[in-house]
Amino acid sequence: PCKSRTGRARHATMIRYYLANREYAMFDLSNKAIVEKMWHALSDMDWDAMKTCMHPQIHYRDVPSDDPGAIGPDNCVKRLQIAFRHLSQQTQVTHHIAADGDVVFLDHTETWTFTSGETASHTFASMHEIKDGLVYRWSDYWDMQKFVGQFPPWFLEEMMKSTAEDFSD
C-alpha cells in the first residue's frame, strides 16, 4: 500500500495506464500466440494446422530471394514444401518475440536436418502482420549466402528445379 500522496498518485496513474492499455496488451498477446502456433506447426510440418493460422490473402516471402513469394495459404504451403519435403526435421529456437499492435517480430534460429543427414542452421528475423486474427503478411529476412552455403549440393540441385509457378495460381 502507498502511504504518501505522491506514492498513491503514482500508483493510481499506473493503474489507469494498465486499464487503458489492457486491451492493447491482450491484443499483442493474441497476435504473438497465432504467430507461435504457426511456427510450431511449421516445425511439426503440420501443414493443415499451419494453414489455420494464415489469412486467406496471406503473402509470404523470403526477402533475400528473387521469387515473388506466395499468396494464399495453399500456395504458401506449396512453397514451403518444395524445401521441406527434403527435410527429416526442422527445429527452431526462439530468441525474441515482440508485438506492437498488428505486427509481430520473431528472432529465431532454424536447424534443418536433411533426409540425407546433413544439417544447416541459421538465424532469421521474421515479420508478421496480423489481420482479422490471422497472419496476413509474413516476411523472412536472412543471409542467403550463409544459409545456402550450408546446403548439400543435391539439395541445391533440387531447389533449382522449382520456379514461382510451382506455388502460384
Phi, psi and chi 1 to 4 in degrees:
 res  aa     phi    psi   chi1   chi2   chi3   chi4
   1 PRO       -  143.0  -14.8   20.9      -      -
   2 CYS   -87.8  126.7  -59.9      -      -      -
   3 LYS   -96.5  -30.8  -65.1 -178.8 -179.9  179.3
   4 SER   -91.9  159.6   71.0      -      -      -
   5 ARG   -63.1  -40.9  -76.6 -173.3 -175.8  173.2
   6 THR   -62.4  -43.6  -53.3      -      -      -
   7 GLY   -63.7  -43.1      -      -      -      -
   8 ARG   -64.9  -41.0  -78.2 -166.9  -57.5  -91.0
   9 ALA   -64.4  -43.0      -      -      -      -
  10 ARG   -63.5  -42.8 -158.9  172.7  -50.6  131.8
  11 HIS   -62.8  -44.0 -175.2   71.7      -      -
  12 ALA   -63.4  -40.0      -      -      -      -
  13 THR   -63.1  -42.7  -59.8      -      -      -
  14 MET   -62.5  -40.9  -70.9  171.7   45.2      -
  15 ILE   -65.8  -44.4  -70.6  172.6      -      -
  16 ARG   -60.9  -41.9  -80.8 -166.8  -60.8  -83.0
  17 TYR   -61.8  -46.0  177.8   81.2      -      -
  18 TYR   -60.6  -47.6  168.7   77.1      -      -
  19 LEU   -64.4  -38.5  -68.3  173.8      -      -
  20 ALA   -69.3  -30.4      -      -      -      -
  21 ASN  -107.0    2.5  -68.4  -71.6      -      -
  22 ARG   -58.8  -46.3  175.2  176.9   51.2 -169.3
  23 GLU   -63.0  -41.4 -173.6  174.7  -46.7      -
  24 TYR   -62.7  -42.7 -171.0   69.6      -      -
  25 ALA   -65.2  -39.9      -      -      -      -
  26 MET   -66.0  -35.8  -65.6  -52.8  -70.3      -
  27 PHE   -61.1  -46.5 -170.8   61.2      -      -
  28 ASP   -58.4  -42.9  -75.0   -5.7      -      -
  29 LEU   -63.8  -42.7  -70.7  174.7      -      -
  30 SER   -69.3  -33.6   64.8      -      -      -
  31 ASN   -67.3  -41.6  -72.7  -16.0      -      -
  32 LYS   -60.9  -42.0  -77.4 -177.1 -171.3  178.6
  33 ALA   -61.6  -40.9      -      -      -      -
  34 ILE   -69.1  -36.0 -164.4   68.7      -      -
  35 VAL   -67.2  -45.2  167.5      -      -      -
  36 GLU   -61.9  -40.5  -71.2  173.3  -38.4      -
  37 LYS   -61.8  -43.0  179.0 -179.3  175.2 -173.5
  38 MET   -63.5  -42.4 -174.7 -177.7   79.5      -
  39 TRP   -69.8  -34.9  -79.5   92.3      -      -
  40 HIS   -64.2  -41.9  -72.6  -66.8      -      -
  41 ALA   -62.7  -39.0      -      -      -      -
  42 LEU   -62.5  -46.6  176.1   62.6      -      -
  43 SER   -61.3  -35.4 -170.6      -      -      -
  44 ASP   -81.6   -6.2  -67.2  -19.9      -      -
  45 MET    54.3   38.9  -63.7 -174.0 -143.6      -
  46 ASP   -95.7   86.8 -175.7  -16.3      -      -
  47 TRP   -65.0  -37.4  -51.6  115.6      -      -
  48 ASP   -65.7  -43.6  -69.3  -29.2      -      -
  49 ALA   -64.3  -37.2      -      -      -      -
  50 MET   -63.4  -43.6 -167.7  168.2 -175.2      -
  51 LYS   -63.0  -28.0  -73.6 -167.9  -93.2 -172.1
  52 THR   -68.8  -14.3   67.4      -      -      -
  53 CYS   -92.8   -8.0  -57.8      -      -      -
  54 MET  -101.7  136.4  -62.9  177.2  175.1      -
  55 HIS   -66.3  147.4 -171.1  -82.9      -      -
  56 PRO   -55.8  -25.9  -22.8   30.0      -      -
  57 GLN  -108.1   25.7  -64.5  -59.5  -46.1      -
  58 ILE   -54.1  142.6 -174.9  173.9      -      -
  59 HIS  -121.4  116.8 -179.1 -145.8      -      -
  60 TYR  -113.0  133.5  161.1   57.6      -      -
  61 ARG  -149.8  149.9   66.7 -172.4 -175.8  119.8
  62 ASP   -94.8  107.7  -79.1  -46.7      -      -
  63 VAL   -56.2  -41.7  175.5      -      -      -
  64 PRO   -72.9  -12.0   12.0  -14.2      -      -
  65 SER   -88.0  162.5   71.7      -      -      -
  66 ASP   -83.8  -16.3  -68.2  -28.7      -      -
  67 ASP   -73.5  157.1   76.5   59.2      -      -
  68 PRO   -77.1   -4.7   28.6  -34.6      -      -
  69 GLY    88.9 -171.5      -      -      -      -
  70 ALA  -126.0  145.8      -      -      -      -
  71 ILE  -120.5  129.5  -63.5  175.0      -      -
  72 GLY    94.7  146.9      -      -      -      -
  73 PRO   -56.9  -43.9  -25.4   33.9      -      -
  74 ASP   -62.9  -43.0  -70.5  -26.4      -      -
  75 ASN   -69.3  -34.8  -71.6  -30.9      -      -
  76 CYS   -61.9  -44.7  -70.0      -      -      -
  77 VAL   -65.9  -42.0  166.4      -      -      -
  78 LYS   -56.7  -43.8  -75.7 -179.6 -159.5  173.3
  79 ARG   -63.1  -45.8 -173.3  175.9 -172.8  -76.9
  80 LEU   -63.4  -40.4  -69.7  161.8      -      -
  81 GLN   -65.9  -23.2  -72.9  176.2  -30.9      -
  82 ILE   -55.3  -42.0  -69.9  169.1      -      -
  83 ALA   -88.9  -44.0      -      -      -      -
  84 PHE   -68.2  -22.2  -82.3   60.7      -      -
  85 ARG   -68.0  -11.9   68.8  175.4  169.0 -121.0
  86 HIS  -102.0    8.2  -58.4  -72.3      -      -
  87 LEU  -109.3  141.3  -57.5 -179.6      -      -
  88 SER   -91.0  -19.9   59.2      -      -      -
  89 GLN  -160.7  148.0 -175.2  177.8   30.5      -
  90 GLN  -137.0  118.9 -171.4  -95.6   18.0      -
  91 THR  -117.0  157.7   58.2      -      -      -
  92 GLN  -136.8  146.1  -56.8  159.5   24.9      -
  93 VAL  -122.5  120.7  174.1      -      -      -
  94 THR   -86.6  126.3  -63.0      -      -      -
  95 HIS   -94.2  -44.1  -54.3  -65.3      -      -
  96 HIS  -148.9  144.9  -57.3   94.5      -      -
  97 ILE  -137.3  131.4 -174.8  166.7      -      -
  98 ALA  -139.7  139.8      -      -      -      -
  99 ALA  -122.6  143.0      -      -      -      -
 100 ASP  -139.7   98.3 -175.9   15.4      -      -
 101 GLY    63.3 -122.3      -      -      -      -
 102 ASP   -85.6    4.5  -69.3  -21.9      -      -
 103 VAL  -116.2  132.0  176.5      -      -      -
 104 VAL  -124.8  125.4  178.5      -      -      -
 105 PHE  -104.2  138.7  -74.8   95.2      -      -
 106 LEU  -128.0  123.8  179.0   66.4      -      -
 107 ASP  -107.0  115.7  168.1   20.7      -      -
 108 HIS  -150.7  162.0   66.6  -74.0      -      -
 109 THR  -113.9  130.6  -61.7      -      -      -
 110 GLU  -106.0  140.5  -65.0 -177.5   22.8      -
 111 THR  -120.6  121.5  -59.9      -      -      -
 112 TRP  -101.2  129.4  -68.9   12.8      -      -
 113 THR  -110.6  117.1  -56.6      -      -      -
 114 PHE   -78.3  158.2  -63.7   91.1      -      -
 115 THR   -60.5  -22.0   53.8      -      -      -
 116 SER   -89.5   -1.0   53.3      -      -      -
 117 GLY   104.0  -19.7      -      -      -      -
 118 GLU   -66.4  157.8  -62.2   97.3  -30.2      -
 119 THR  -128.6  155.0   61.8      -      -      -
 120 ALA  -141.5  132.6      -      -      -      -
 121 SER  -125.3  142.5  -67.5      -      -      -
 122 HIS  -160.0  151.5 -164.5   62.4      -      -
 123 THR   -95.3  136.6  -60.6      -      -      -
 124 PHE  -122.8  152.5  -68.4   74.1      -      -
 125 ALA  -116.1  123.0      -      -      -      -
 126 SER  -119.4  135.1  -59.9      -      -      -
 127 MET  -111.4  132.4 -171.3  -80.4  -58.6      -
 128 HIS  -126.6  129.1  -49.8   83.5      -      -
 129 GLU  -104.4  132.0 -176.6  179.1  -21.9      -
 130 ILE  -103.4  135.5  -50.0  -59.2      -      -
 131 LYS  -140.5  129.8 -176.7  176.4 -178.7  179.6
 132 ASP    56.0   33.0  -58.1  -33.9      -      -
 133 GLY    78.9    8.7      -      -      -      -
 134 LEU  -129.4  159.6  -61.1  169.0      -      -
 135 VAL   -72.5  118.4  178.6      -      -      -
 136 TYR  -101.6  -36.0  174.7   70.7      -      -
 137 ARG  -137.2  135.0 -170.9  170.6   50.3  155.2
 138 TRP  -137.5  117.0  167.6   16.3      -      -
 139 SER  -124.9  124.8  -59.0      -      -      -
 140 ASP  -101.3  131.7  -80.3  -20.9      -      -
 141 TYR  -115.2  127.6  -61.9   84.5      -      -
 142 TRP  -161.5  166.1   46.7  -78.2      -      -
 143 ASP   -90.1  105.0 -175.1  -37.7      -      -
 144 MET   -59.5  -44.8 -175.0  179.0  -75.5      -
 145 GLN   -62.3  -43.6  -77.4 -174.1  -46.9      -
 146 LYS   -65.7  -40.7  -75.5 -175.5  179.9  179.9
 147 PHE   -77.5  -53.6 -165.9   37.5      -      -
 148 VAL   -62.6  -30.0  173.2      -      -      -
 149 GLY   -62.6  -16.7      -      -      -      -
 150 GLN   -92.5   -9.3  -60.5  175.8   62.0      -
 151 PHE   -73.1  143.1  -66.5  168.9      -      -
 152 PRO   -67.1  147.3   14.4  -19.3      -      -
 153 PRO   -54.6  -39.5  -25.1   33.4      -      -
 154 TRP   -62.0  -34.3   66.0  -95.2      -      -
 155 PHE   -69.2  -41.2  179.4   73.4      -      -
 156 LEU   -60.7  -39.3  -66.5  172.0      -      -
 157 GLU   -61.8  -41.7  -69.4  171.3   16.1      -
 158 GLU   -63.8  -41.6  -72.4  -63.1  -44.6      -
 159 MET   -65.3  -34.0  -66.1  -62.8   94.0      -
 160 MET   -66.9  -17.0  -63.7  -56.4  -69.5      -
 161 LYS   -77.8  -15.3  -64.8  176.8 -174.1  175.4
 162 SER   -98.8  148.9  -61.6      -      -      -
 163 THR  -132.0  171.0   67.6      -      -      -
 164 ALA   -59.5  -25.0      -      -      -      -
 165 GLU   -64.9  -21.2  -67.1  171.4   -1.0      -
 166 ASP   -72.1  -16.4  -65.3  -33.1      -      -
 167 PHE  -136.0   38.4   47.7   85.4      -      -
 168 SER  -139.6  152.0   58.8      -      -      -
 169 ASP   -83.1      -  -65.3  -32.6      -      -
